[in-house]
Amino acid sequence: MNIVVLVKQVPDSGADRNLRSDDNTVDRGSANNVINEMDEYAIEEALRLKEANGGEVTVLTMGPDRATESIRKALSMGPDKAVHILDDALHGSCAPATSKVLAAALGRLGADLVICGAESTDGRVQVLPHMLAERLGVAALTGARKLTVDGGTLTVERQTEEGYEVVTASTPAVVSVWDTINEPRYPSFKGIMAAKKKPVETLSLADLGVPADEVGLAGATSTVVEHSKRPPRSGGQKVTDEGSGGAALVEFLAAEKFV
């Protein structure tokens, strides 16, 4: 089975994240950038499927030069090779443009199965798996907490607020996963050393046949008009109990419509 895993480099969600003042895009240059957390679960699931069914796992990334760091980190977990879509014109691409570029690359790779995280921690729009499936003309099995493969048939337990749904489809397909699906492995020293020698192919927009004016800020269907820092948290209301603390608490809860 030819499996492609989508991996995105994002600013660390545990640190301060900022937008650039010139174009209101994510300031990746000043951030501590890491693999999108949900994508690590996608990598792990791809590796488990390869170990059970054979085949090859390819990492696909769209991003600037520094995204190479995350590519090597992903490869150290066990995938066989990687493809890096690198082009200055991609800066500021919206979700539809991103899906167009990734779909063009996936068309070259001929994947039986595309696995990705259900969302990215910088965008959190959860639409890319659906857009990719639509562009590729394949099924979208999204929000998976469990994935099984039987020949060319995929079965997914789709996580919902009420429980889960069981959905099936034939390959090729796009599957997005939540962090409930597995526990990602840590790269071993052997894996880290091996990752340095694994092939990484670099593709430009010209290689993919995607016009530059259809991506980036110039081709974006949505833009951030303005932004500001979240205001600091203000101090809460303090009630001193002088025998009437209980009544004061109930009055506060009633005013806030909790009771």
PyMOL commands that set and color helices and strands:
alter all, ss='L'
color gray80, all
select helices_A, chain A and resi 37-53+65-76+88-90+95-109+128-136+189-195+205-208+212-214+245-255
alter helices_A, ss='H'
color red, helices_A
select strands_A, chain A and resi 2-6+9-11+33-35+56-62+81-85+113-117+139-150+153-159+164-170+173-177+200-203
alter strands_A, ss='S'
color yellow, strands_A
deselect
rebuild
show_as cartoon
